C-alpha cells in the first residue's frame, strides 16, 4: 500500500510547501489550547508494537523464511513483566498492530481455516491490512489456535491490569480478496455475501465489480515473484475471482498493477463510480455538534450496508474491551460514514481513542469535526519537516509556522518519528544514527498537547536493516516472519530486562523513558505555547537554524525548552524572552533558578529586567534542555 500512499502524500505536500520552504516571519503570539476536544489532564503516549514480532526470539532471519524457520511472537509473550516494562517507559496506550485475522502463508486447515493464495498475499506472513476475518484474530499469534480469540481477550485484560489502554487496527477502505469469516456473530453476513455481482455498483453492494471479467494476477516484474519464487502449490499465477472486484487503492482494472494494493478489494460506501453519494449529507453547521447529536442524526436514516458492517465490527471489539482504533487510510472513506460510526463508538465508550491516517491537510478539520476523529497523523507537516532537519538539509525555521497553522486543532494532531510505514531513524536511508532522533523527539513530544507515538524498537535505536523477503531494509517488515535484533536483545529470552542490550541501546532507552514519563506528568505540556524561535533568530547571536526553542506553561508550571539538532557543534548563547511573553506568564523582575527536567544536572538562571527575560544556554551537540522555572 506504500506506493499509493506516496501519491496521496505528494499531493498533500504541495499544499504545505510554502510553510516548509519559505517561512513567514513569526509573530510573538500565544497559542491557547483549542477546545474541539477538551485536552486530558495528561499527555497520552501510544506505543505501537507489531504484535507478531514482539516476542520472537528467533534470530535466523532468513529472507522469505517460514514461520518454523524464522519464528513468530505470540499474544502470551506480553507477560505481566513485559507490559509493566512498557508501562514504565511512559506509555498510556498500546497499539497492537496486526491483530485481526489477515491472510498468511501458513497452513491452518486443520483448524478449519482456508489456505491463502501467495498470488494475492504480500510476503509470507501477510499484510495486516488485508483482513480476512474481522471477527477473529491472526492465528499466528496464538499458542492454541482454537483458543486464539480467548488468548487475545486475556491480553486485553493483562494490558488493562498494567494500567494501559488497548488499540487495534480497523481498515475500513478494503479487505482481503478472499474475505471469509468463520466466527461471525449471529445475524452477521460476510462482506459481499449478498452482493448483486451482475452490476458494477449498487448502493448496498459491499464491493465494486467488473461484470463479465475475471480477476487476473498482476504481471510480476523487476525480479519480484511471490514467496521469492519458491515452489508452492498455490503460487501458480492464478486466483479465482469472477467477476473481478476493484482493488483496494481504487484501481478498476481486472488485472491490477503489481504496485497496486492487489491483495485487497475496495469497500463500497455508497458512492457510485461517477462520484454520486447515495446517502445523506451532514446538515450545514453540524461539524460543531457533539458525537451525541451525530449519533441521533443517523438513527432515522437509511445507510449503505457497508456502513452497518463496519459499525458492527467496531462495536464488537469495544465490547471485547478494546479501548480504541487506528483507522487505516481514513481519507479514502467518506466523512459521513465516520460521523455515523465514530458517534456510535463514542456512545458505547465516550473515552474511546480514535486515531486516523489522513494525509491531506485540507481535510484535517473535516475529519476531526465532521468525522468525530480524536486524532490524525501529523505526517506531511511536522513529521516531514522535522525529518528534513534531522537529515541535515532542513531548517528549524520551518517548524513554528506549522504549529501556528494547526493551532486550532493542535491537540488532535498525533506526533511521531517512526511507525510501521516510515523508515527507522537509525537506518542509513533516514538519519543513520538513532541519536539524531533525540532533539527531534523532545520537540515532537513537548511542542503541543497532542499525543506522542513511538514504534517498538525506536527507543533502542533499531535500524531495520534486515532483508526480510517482501520487506526490505530501512523499515521493519510487516509482511514477513522476521526477528528485530535490537528488540530481541532487550527481550533477552523473554526476561524483558535489556540483559543483552548494548550500552548505547540502554542509554537511548533511558532517554526515552525520562522524556516520556516527564511528558505524561507535566501540567505545562497541556497548557499554553509560545515560540521563542524567530525572536531569537533575529535578536540573539549564535542562535541559528539548527536550534529550536519555545515555552510551555500553566499557572503552576513554566517550562523553557531548547533543542540542538546539530550533531557536531555546541552552541552557547543568551536566550531571550520577549516582554509580551513575560507579561503573559506573569513573571516579575528578578532572578529565577531553572533546572533541567530530563537529567536534573544542568542549571541556569533566568534574569528578568524591565519585563524582558534572558538566560545563558550552553547546548552540546544533539542535546535538549527542558528547564523548569523555579518561581
Number of C-alpha atoms within 10 A of each C-alpha: 17 11 12 14 13 12 10 14 16 14 13 20 18 11 14 17 15 13 18 24 13 11 16 14 12 15 12 16 13 16 19 14 20 16 10 17 17 9 16 11 14 18 26 22 26 23 24 21 19 22 24 27 27 23 27 24 22 20 14 12 21 17 20 25 21 19 17 10 15 21 22 24 24 22 23 16 21 20 17 15 15 19 23 19 15 21 21 15 21 22 26 24 24 23 23 22 21 25 26 24 23 27 33 26 21 16 11 15 9 9 10 9 13 14 15 21 24 25 21 24 25 26 26 25 26 25 22 24 27 29 31 25 23 26 19 21 23 25 24 24 24 22 15 12 17 13 13 20 21 15 20 21 17 14 20 22 18 18 22 17 13 19 14 22 22 23 28 19 22 26 20 24 23 28 26 26 27 24 21 22 19 15 11 15 12 6 5 12 13 15 21 18 12 12 17 16 21 12 14 18 20 22 20 19 24 27 28 28 28 20 15 11 15 17 19 19 20 18 12 13 8 5 7 13 16 23 23 15 11 10 10 12 8 14 17 13 16 15 18 13 14 16 19 25 27 27 28 24 22 18 17 17 16 22 20 21 15 14 13 19 26 26 28 27 27 25 26 25 26 25 17 15 13 6 8 9 14 16 16 11 10 15 8 7 8 13 19 11 12 15 24 13 13 24 18 13 16 19 10 7 9 11 19 19 18 22 21 14 16 18 19 18 16 22 20 16 20 19 11 14 17 22 25 25 22 21 20 19 19 23 19 17 17 16 22 22 24 23 25 24 25 25 26 22 25 20 15 13 17 14 12 20 20 19 23 23 17 25 25 21 17 12 13 23 18 15 24 24 21 24 24 27 25 21 26 28 20 24 23 21 26 24 19 16 23 26 19 18 23 28 17 15 9 19 21 23 26 24 24 25 22 19 20 17 13 19 18 16 22 26 26 27 24 26 30 22 24 20 19 16 13 15 20 29 27 22 19 15 14 20 21 18 18 21 21 25 27 22 25 23 24 23 21 22 27 28 25 27 30 27 25 25 24 22 20 22 24 24 23 25 24 24 27 25 18 20 19 25 24 21 21 16 18 22 24 28 27 25 22 33 30 34 27 24 21 21 26 23 20 22 22 16 16 19 12 22 15 21 13 17 19 14 10 13 23 18 14 20 20 15 19 22 20 17 22 26 19 19 24 21 15 20 20 23 27 26 21 21 26 23 28 25 26 23 17 22 17 11 12 15 12 14 21 18 18 20 24 27 24 21 26 27 22 16 11 9 16 23 26 23 23 23 25 29 28 21 17 9 12 13 16 13 16 18 26 20 24 16 17 14 21 16 12 12 16 11 16 17 15 13 16 18 15 22 21 19 18 20 12 13 8 15 16 17 18 24 19 20 13 9 18 18 22 17 19 15 17 16 19 18 17 22 20 24 26 26 24 24 18 14 12
